[in-house]
Amino acid sequence: MVSTDRILAFAAMSLLVIVIPGPSVLFVIGRALAHGRRTALATVLGNVVGSYGLVCAVAFGIGALVERSAAVFMAVKLAGAAYLVLLGVQAYRHRKDMRLGVDAIGETATAVRPARGDLRTVAAGILVGVTNPKGIVFFAAVLPQFVDHAAGHLPAQMLLLGLVPITIGLVTDTLWGLGAAAARNWFARSERRLSLIGGAGGFAMIGLGVTVAATGRAD
């Protein structure tokens, strides 16, 4: 078992990294602005699944390979960046297709039907989470430092410790997504505003993809 002191120390380190918005947070915000709350929440779910996939990769040795190999790291990073740009272009092209749903009353009165199926949205979140350069470096370089080698069962320790940042990220990303979706709802009162915010969400994802491609290994 991992000691409480190690879990708390890793939680503090994780919080410091997670509170600084990175590719995953910006992706969730972009999806919320482009497609609304439901898509944002599905994206968050996919993202945490993809991020935990990184934890599993590190626990079983793949993460170390990615961290040591510049070629592998670059391939993973560019794949994620290209996918972000593709999603951004799609959101911008279809910005005029969004329509205001008026069936619900109250807090969901301005909810907009997601642009794609939930499973596809979750899959998109998984891909972004697993190709997030910030997550790759964090889990590959930081996570192994908090295991107790004397206690053995290192993969199990890493899998347990990995749940800490995943839980923190789930909470914070959800708050980011809900906040962005709530702001979007005001724009949804006007079809023109909705088109503008959809385009803004698309541009945000395109910009994020370019940023991810341009960043170095320290991300």
ZAMAR-578836 format. One record per residue: x, y, z of N, C-alpha, C in turn. Coordinates in Angstrom, 2 decimals. Each point is the difference from the previous one (the first is absolute). Layout:
N
      n_xx      n_yy      n_zz     ca_xx     ca_yy     ca_zz      c_xx      c_yy      c_zz
         X         Y         Z         X         Y         Z         X         Y         Z
...
% end
This chain:
219
      n_xx      n_yy      n_zz     ca_xx     ca_yy     ca_zz      c_xx      c_yy      c_zz
      0.83     -1.20      0.00     -0.83      1.20      0.00      0.87      1.26      0.00
     -0.51      1.03     -0.61      0.71      1.28     -0.03     -0.32      0.75      1.28
      1.01      0.59      0.62     -0.21      0.71      1.26     -0.83      1.26     -0.22
     -0.68      0.43      1.05     -0.82      1.21     -0.08      0.85      1.22     -0.32
      1.20      0.05      0.57      0.89      1.15     -0.26      0.33      0.11     -1.48
      0.28     -1.13     -0.63      0.33      0.03     -1.42     -1.21      0.42     -0.84
     -1.18     -0.50      0.37     -1.21      0.36     -0.74     -0.28      1.50      0.11
      0.15      0.54      1.22     -0.25      1.43      0.20      1.03      0.85     -0.75
      1.25     -0.43      0.02      1.04      0.75     -0.70     -0.24     -0.02     -1.50
     -0.40     -1.15     -0.52     -0.28     -0.11     -1.42     -1.25      0.79     -0.37
     -0.99      0.03      0.89     -1.21      0.78     -0.24      0.34      1.48     -0.09
      0.88      0.47      0.89      0.39      1.41     -0.03      0.74      0.33     -1.30
      0.90     -0.89     -0.41      0.72      0.20     -1.25     -0.95     -0.01     -1.19
     -0.94     -0.93      0.02     -0.97     -0.11     -1.09     -0.85      1.25     -0.11
     -0.44      0.51      1.15     -0.84      1.19      0.00      0.73      1.19     -0.60
      1.28      0.14      0.33      0.78      1.11     -0.55      0.08     -0.07     -1.52
      0.10     -1.20     -0.52      0.09     -0.17     -1.45     -1.36      0.17     -0.67
     -1.04     -0.54      0.62     -1.32     -0.03     -0.62     -0.66      1.38     -0.01
      0.25      0.81      1.04     -0.67      1.31      0.05      0.47      0.93     -1.11
      1.15     -0.29     -0.58      0.47      0.78     -1.15     -0.65     -0.60     -1.25
     -0.92      0.73     -0.66     -0.71     -0.57     -1.15      0.96     -0.49     -1.08
     -0.18     -1.24     -0.40      0.82     -0.58     -1.06     -0.87     -0.43     -1.16
      0.52     -0.86     -0.87     -0.76     -0.43     -1.17     -1.35     -0.61      0.31
     -0.08     -0.82      1.06     -1.27     -0.66      0.32     -1.06      1.01      0.42
      0.39      0.95      0.86     -0.96      1.01      0.47     -0.47      0.86     -1.16
      0.92      0.45     -0.82     -0.36      0.85     -1.13     -0.86     -0.76     -1.00
      0.26     -1.30     -0.14     -0.81     -0.82     -0.89     -1.43     -0.10      0.51
     -0.15     -0.23      1.29     -1.35     -0.09      0.60     -0.74      1.32     -0.17
      0.69      1.11      0.23     -0.62      1.31     -0.15     -0.42      0.22     -1.45
      0.87     -0.36     -0.92     -0.32      0.17     -1.41     -1.22     -0.82     -0.41
     -0.07     -1.22      0.50     -1.15     -0.86     -0.32     -1.28      0.54      0.64
      0.12      0.53      1.22     -1.17      0.57      0.67     -0.53      1.20     -0.76
      0.91      0.85     -0.46     -0.41      1.19     -0.73     -0.60     -0.36     -1.36
      0.56     -1.04     -0.61     -0.46     -0.36     -1.34     -1.29     -0.82      0.01
     -0.17     -0.86      1.02     -1.11     -0.96     -0.05     -0.86     -0.09      1.25
      0.40      0.62      1.10     -0.86      0.01      1.17      0.44     -0.92      1.12
     -0.86     -0.04      1.05      0.35     -0.68      1.24      0.15     -1.51     -0.15
     -0.94     -0.63     -0.68      0.04     -1.46     -0.11      1.28     -0.47     -0.69
      0.35      0.67     -1.08      1.23     -0.35     -0.70      1.21      0.26      0.88
     -0.02      1.09      0.76      1.11      0.31      0.90      0.19     -1.11      1.04
     -1.10     -0.46      0.59      0.10     -1.04      1.02      0.46     -1.33     -0.59
     -0.47     -0.32     -1.20      0.47     -1.21     -0.67      1.49      0.10     -0.32
      0.44      1.21     -0.36      1.40      0.23     -0.28      0.85     -0.17      1.25
     -0.50      0.51      1.13      0.71     -0.16      1.27      0.15     -1.48      0.34
     -1.08     -0.76     -0.17      0.06     -1.44      0.28      1.06     -0.68     -0.86
     -0.02      0.29     -1.30      0.99     -0.58     -0.88      1.41      0.41      0.36
      0.15      1.25      0.39      1.32      0.52      0.32      0.60     -0.70      1.22
     -0.81     -0.22      1.04      0.54     -0.66      1.19      0.31     -1.47     -0.29
     -0.79     -0.63     -0.87      0.30     -1.38     -0.39      1.33     -0.04     -0.76
      0.19      0.94     -0.93      1.25      0.06     -0.74      1.18      0.29      0.91
     -0.20      0.90      0.96      1.07      0.34      0.94      0.38     -1.19      0.86
     -1.00     -0.76      0.42      0.33     -1.19      0.80      0.68     -1.06     -0.87
     -0.28      0.05     -1.29      0.74     -0.87     -0.91      1.49      0.30      0.03
      0.34      1.28      0.14      1.40      0.39      0.15      0.59     -0.56      1.29
     -0.81      0.05      1.07      0.45     -0.57      1.28      0.32     -1.48     -0.17
     -0.89     -0.72     -0.67      0.23     -1.43     -0.24      1.25     -0.23     -0.84
      0.19      0.87     -1.01      1.18     -0.14     -0.86      1.27      0.20      0.80
      0.01      0.99      0.89      1.17      0.24      0.83      0.21     -1.16      0.97
     -1.09     -0.46      0.59      0.10     -1.09      0.98      0.60     -1.26     -0.62
     -0.25     -0.22     -1.27      0.50     -1.22     -0.65      1.16      0.28     -0.96
      0.60      1.18      0.12      1.26      0.26     -0.67     -0.03      0.75     -1.31
     -1.18      0.19     -0.60     -0.05      0.66     -1.30      0.31      1.49      0.13
     -0.46      0.60      1.09      0.23      1.43      0.19      1.47      0.35      0.04
      0.81     -0.88      0.59      1.44      0.25      0.06      0.60      0.04     -1.41
     -0.49     -0.86     -0.88      0.48     -0.01     -1.39     -0.34      1.31     -0.69
     -1.24      0.47      0.18     -0.42      1.25     -0.62      0.84      1.16      0.52
      0.27      0.00      1.31      0.76      1.09      0.59      1.44      0.03     -0.50
      0.60     -1.19     -0.18      1.40     -0.06     -0.42      0.18      0.22     -1.49
     -1.00     -0.36     -0.80      0.13      0.08     -1.44     -0.62      1.27     -0.55
      0.82      0.88     -0.54     -0.51      1.25     -0.57     -0.90     -0.29     -1.20
      0.33     -1.02     -0.77     -0.79     -0.31     -1.20     -1.40     -0.48      0.38
     -0.08     -0.89      0.99     -1.31     -0.49      0.43     -0.81      1.12      0.62
      0.65      0.81      0.84     -0.69      1.11      0.63     -0.56      0.96     -1.05
      0.82      0.31     -1.01     -0.43      0.93     -1.04     -1.17     -0.58     -0.80
      0.03     -1.29     -0.28     -1.08     -0.63     -0.75     -1.31      0.07      0.76
      0.05     -0.29      1.29     -1.21      0.05      0.83     -0.53      1.43      0.08
      0.92      0.94      0.20     -0.41      1.40      0.13     -0.63      0.53     -1.29
      0.61     -0.28     -1.13     -0.52      0.50     -1.27     -1.33     -0.66     -0.36
     -0.17     -1.27      0.38     -1.28     -0.66     -0.26     -1.13      0.69      0.77
      0.26      0.32      1.25     -1.00      0.70      0.80     -0.27      1.40     -0.53
      1.07      0.70     -0.40     -0.16      1.35     -0.52     -0.82      0.01     -1.28
      0.29     -0.94     -0.90     -0.73     -0.08     -1.26     -1.48     -0.27      0.23
     -0.30     -0.84      0.97     -1.40     -0.32      0.27     -0.73      1.22      0.59
      0.67      0.76      0.84     -0.59      1.21      0.55     -0.33      1.00     -1.12
      0.93      0.17     -0.93     -0.23      0.92     -1.11     -1.18     -0.48     -0.84
     -0.07     -1.30     -0.25     -1.11     -0.56     -0.78     -1.35      0.28      0.67
     -0.08     -0.22      1.30     -1.24      0.27      0.73     -0.35      1.48     -0.04
      1.03      0.85      0.11     -0.24      1.43     -0.05     -0.54      0.44     -1.35
      0.55     -0.53     -1.07     -0.47      0.32     -1.35     -1.45     -0.46     -0.18
     -0.31     -1.19      0.50     -1.37     -0.50     -0.11     -0.97      0.88      0.77
      0.39      0.42      1.22     -0.87      0.86      0.81     -0.25      1.33     -0.70
      1.04      0.54     -0.62     -0.15      1.29     -0.68     -0.87     -0.14     -1.25
      0.19     -1.06     -0.75     -0.77     -0.19     -1.23     -1.49     -0.19      0.28
     -0.31     -0.62      1.14     -1.40     -0.30      0.32     -0.58      0.96      1.03
      0.64      1.15      0.18     -0.45      0.95      1.02     -1.41      0.51     -0.26
     -0.41      0.06     -1.27     -1.33      0.53     -0.33     -1.09     -1.07      0.10
      0.41     -1.25      0.25     -0.98     -1.08      0.07     -0.60     -0.17      1.39
      0.56      0.68      1.00     -0.48     -0.15      1.36     -1.33      0.71      0.17
     -0.90     -0.62      0.71     -1.32      0.58      0.23     -0.33     -0.03      1.48
     -0.76      0.98      0.41     -0.39      0.10      1.40     -1.13     -0.97      0.31
      0.18     -0.80      1.04     -1.07     -0.88      0.45     -0.86      0.71      1.03
     -1.28      0.01     -0.19     -0.88      0.76      0.89     -0.98     -0.91      0.76
      0.24     -1.29     -0.03     -0.91     -0.92      0.66      0.15      0.04      1.53
      1.23      0.16      0.45      0.24     -0.03      1.44     -0.18      1.38      0.60
     -0.34      0.03      1.28     -0.19      1.24      0.72      1.02      0.05      1.13
      0.29      1.19      0.46      0.92      0.16      1.10      1.44     -0.01     -0.47
      0.81     -0.71      0.75      1.44      0.07     -0.27      0.39     -0.67     -1.29
     -0.86     -0.88     -0.53      0.30     -0.66     -1.28     -0.79      0.61     -1.14
     -0.58      1.15      0.22     -0.88      0.59     -1.01      0.74      0.34     -1.28
      1.30      0.23      0.12      0.75      0.37     -1.20      0.98     -1.08     -0.40
     -0.28     -1.22      0.40      0.88     -1.11     -0.37     -0.10     -0.24     -1.49
      1.13     -0.32     -0.60      0.06     -0.25     -1.43      0.36     -1.46     -0.24
     -0.66     -0.61     -0.93      0.25     -1.40     -0.30      1.44     -0.21     -0.44
      0.68     -1.00      0.58      1.38     -0.24     -0.37      0.13     -0.26     -1.50
      1.13      0.39     -0.54      0.22     -0.12     -1.44      0.34     -1.43     -0.40
      0.32     -0.87      0.95      0.38     -1.36     -0.35     -0.45     -0.94      1.10
      0.06     -1.30     -0.27     -0.42     -0.97      0.99      0.90      0.02      1.22
     -0.56     -0.43      1.13      0.76      0.02      1.24      1.23     -0.88     -0.06
     -0.12     -1.18     -0.62      1.15     -0.91     -0.06      1.13      0.60     -0.82
     -0.34      0.66     -1.09      1.04      0.64     -0.82      0.64      1.16      0.77
     -0.80      0.71      0.78      0.54      1.09      0.79      0.94     -0.51      1.07
     -0.39     -1.08      0.68      0.86     -0.61      1.01      1.30     -0.49     -0.65
     -0.11     -0.60     -1.19      1.19     -0.49     -0.71      0.94      1.15     -0.34
     -0.57      1.14     -0.40      0.84      1.17     -0.30      0.72      0.46      1.26
     -0.70     -0.01      1.13      0.63      0.39      1.26      1.10     -0.95      0.41
     -0.21     -1.30     -0.24      1.02     -0.99      0.32      1.27      0.27     -0.81
     -0.18      0.26     -1.30      1.17      0.24     -0.86      0.79      1.22      0.46
     -0.72      1.07      0.35      0.69      1.21      0.47      0.70     -0.27      1.33
     -0.68     -0.73      0.90      0.60     -0.30      1.29      1.26     -0.84     -0.10
     -0.02     -1.00     -0.87      1.13     -0.91     -0.10      1.15      0.60     -0.80
     -0.25      1.04     -0.79      1.08      0.64     -0.78      0.39      1.36      0.57
     -0.46      0.30      1.20      0.30      1.28      0.65      1.47      0.03      0.43
      0.84      0.84     -0.61      1.42      0.04      0.36      0.23      0.32      1.47
     -0.80      0.88      0.55      0.12      0.35      1.42     -0.24     -1.22      0.88
     -1.02     -0.79     -0.35     -0.29     -1.20      0.77      1.08     -1.05     -0.16
      0.52     -0.16     -1.22      1.04     -0.99     -0.25      1.23      0.28      0.87
      0.44      1.25     -0.01      1.20      0.35      0.75     -0.25     -0.09      1.50
     -1.19      0.47      0.44     -0.29     -0.02      1.43     -0.02     -1.43      0.54
     -0.73     -0.88     -0.67     -0.11     -1.36      0.51      1.30     -0.78     -0.17
      0.74      0.27     -1.08      1.24     -0.74     -0.22      1.12      0.48      0.91
      0.04      1.31      0.29      1.11      0.55      0.76     -0.29      0.17      1.48
     -1.25      0.27      0.36     -0.33      0.32      1.39     -0.58     -1.20      0.74
     -0.92     -0.72     -0.62     -0.67     -1.11      0.69      0.97     -1.02      0.60
      1.03     -0.46     -0.76      0.90     -1.01      0.57      0.75      0.47      1.23
      0.13      1.30      0.20      0.75      0.52      1.14     -0.72     -0.22      1.33
     -1.30     -0.30     -0.05     -0.78     -0.10      1.23     -0.31     -1.44      0.41
      0.55     -0.96     -0.71     -0.21     -1.39      0.39      1.03     -0.41      1.05
     -0.35     -0.98      0.79      0.90     -0.53      1.04      0.61     -1.29     -0.54
      1.26      0.09     -0.44      0.65     -1.16     -0.61      0.17     -1.13      1.01
      0.17      0.34      1.26      0.18     -1.03      1.02     -1.26     -0.82      0.21
     -1.15      0.59     -0.28     -1.27     -0.69      0.21     -0.33     -0.96     -1.14
      0.66      0.17     -1.16     -0.26     -0.86     -1.13     -1.34      0.31     -0.68
     -0.40     -0.89     -0.92     -1.25      0.18     -0.75     -0.08      1.40     -0.62
      1.05      0.41     -0.69      0.07      1.36     -0.53     -1.13      0.33     -0.98
     -0.35     -0.90     -0.93     -1.11      0.33     -0.90     -1.29      0.28      0.76
     -0.29     -0.81      1.03     -1.22      0.20      0.79      0.04      1.35      0.72
      1.17      0.37      0.52      0.13      1.29      0.67     -0.26      1.14     -0.96
      0.55     -0.11     -1.21     -0.19      1.06     -0.99     -1.47      0.11     -0.43
     -0.64     -1.16     -0.16     -1.42      0.02     -0.38     -0.84      0.66      1.09
      0.35     -0.23      1.26     -0.72      0.61      1.11      0.28      1.50      0.07
      1.26      0.37     -0.08      0.36      1.41      0.05     -0.59      0.77     -1.17
     -0.08     -0.66     -1.15     -0.52      0.66     -1.19     -1.45      0.42      0.14
     -0.74     -0.64      0.90     -1.39      0.39      0.22     -0.12      1.38      0.63
      1.06      0.45      0.66     -0.04      1.31      0.68     -0.14      1.14     -1.01
      0.95      0.17     -0.94     -0.17      1.08     -0.98     -1.20     -0.21     -0.91
     -0.37     -1.25     -0.25     -1.17     -0.27     -0.83     -1.26      0.56      0.67
     -0.12     -0.24      1.32     -1.16      0.51      0.73     -0.01      1.51      0.05
      1.17      0.59      0.25      0.10      1.46      0.03     -0.37      0.57     -1.37
      0.53     -0.62     -1.05     -0.29      0.47     -1.35     -1.46     -0.14     -0.36
     -0.62     -1.09      0.45     -1.42     -0.20     -0.28     -0.84      1.13      0.59
      0.31      0.38      1.23     -0.75      1.08      0.66      0.25      1.34     -0.67
      1.27      0.34     -0.20      0.32      1.32     -0.56     -0.43      0.14     -1.45
      0.19     -1.05     -0.80     -0.42      0.06     -1.40     -1.51      0.12     -0.12
     -0.72     -0.69      0.89     -1.46      0.10     -0.01     -0.43      1.43      0.31
      0.64      0.62      0.98     -0.33      1.39      0.34      0.30      0.94     -1.16
      1.13     -0.22     -0.66      0.34      0.82     -1.17     -1.05     -0.18     -1.10
     -0.37     -1.24     -0.25     -0.97     -0.28     -1.06     -1.37      0.59      0.30
     -0.47     -0.16      1.24     -1.30      0.55      0.37      0.00      1.52     -0.05
      1.12      0.60      0.44      0.09      1.46     -0.06     -0.03      0.52     -1.42
      0.75     -0.65     -0.88      0.03      0.43     -1.41     -1.36     -0.22     -0.65
     -0.65     -1.12      0.33     -1.31     -0.28     -0.58     -1.04      1.00      0.48
      0.10      0.40      1.28     -0.94      0.99      0.54      0.16      1.34     -0.70
      1.24      0.40     -0.24      0.24      1.25     -0.71     -0.52     -0.09     -1.42
      0.13     -1.18     -0.59     -0.46     -0.19     -1.37     -1.52      0.14     -0.10
     -0.71     -0.41      1.06     -1.45      0.05     -0.04     -0.53      1.42     -0.22
      0.73      0.99      0.52     -0.44      1.39     -0.21      0.07      0.33     -1.49
      1.05     -0.48     -0.64      0.15      0.25     -1.43     -1.08     -0.73     -0.80
     -0.48     -1.13      0.55     -0.98     -0.79     -0.73     -1.36      0.67     -0.13
     -0.22      1.10      0.69     -1.26      0.72     -0.13     -0.12      0.66     -1.37
      1.11      0.12     -0.68      0.02      0.57     -1.34      0.73     -0.97     -0.92
     -0.60     -0.32     -1.16      0.65     -0.93     -0.92      1.34      0.57     -0.50
      0.05      1.31     -0.16      1.25      0.62     -0.45      1.08     -0.13      1.08
     -0.39      0.25      1.25      0.96     -0.16      1.09      0.48     -1.44      0.10
     -0.94     -0.94     -0.16      0.34     -1.41      0.08      1.00     -0.37     -1.09
     -0.20      0.53     -1.20      0.92     -0.26     -1.09      1.38      0.56      0.32
      0.02      1.20      0.61      1.28      0.62      0.35      0.75     -0.82      1.05
     -0.74     -0.48      1.02      0.68     -0.75      1.06      0.43     -1.36     -0.49
     -0.77     -0.59     -0.93      0.43     -1.26     -0.60      1.29      0.17     -0.77
      0.08      1.12     -0.75      1.24      0.28     -0.72      1.16      0.26      0.95
     -0.28      0.68      1.12      1.05      0.28      0.98      0.52     -1.30      0.61
     -0.93     -0.93      0.28      0.43     -1.30      0.52      0.86     -0.74     -1.00
     -0.36      0.08     -1.27      0.80     -0.64     -1.04      1.39      0.60     -0.10
      0.07      1.35      0.02      1.30      0.67     -0.04      0.84     -0.35      1.22
     -0.66     -0.13      1.17      0.73     -0.35      1.22      0.66     -1.36     -0.14
     -0.71     -0.97     -0.57      0.58     -1.33     -0.18      1.11     -0.01     -1.04
     -0.19      0.80     -1.07      1.06      0.09     -1.01      1.26      0.61      0.61
     -0.19      1.09      0.76      1.13      0.64      0.66      0.67     -0.93      0.99
     -0.80     -0.79      0.71      0.55     -0.95      0.95      0.84     -1.06     -0.72
     -0.52     -0.49     -1.13      0.75     -1.00     -0.76      1.34      0.53     -0.47
      0.01      1.24     -0.50      1.25      0.63     -0.43      0.96      0.16      1.16
     -0.55      0.41      1.17      0.83      0.19      1.18      0.64     -1.31      0.46
     -0.81     -1.06      0.01      0.52     -1.31      0.39      1.10     -0.45     -0.94
     -0.20      0.22     -1.29      1.03     -0.41     -0.97      1.29      0.78      0.17
     -0.12      1.25      0.45      1.18      0.87      0.09      0.74     -0.12      1.32
     -0.64     -0.58      1.02      0.64     -0.06      1.30      1.10     -1.05      0.03
      0.90      0.20      0.92      1.12     -0.91      0.14     -0.28     -1.12      0.98
      1.00     -0.76      0.32     -0.14     -1.16      0.87     -0.32      0.38      1.43
      0.21      1.26      0.38     -0.25      0.42      1.38     -1.47      0.19      0.29
     -0.90     -0.10     -1.00     -1.42      0.17      0.23     -0.57     -1.17      0.78
% end
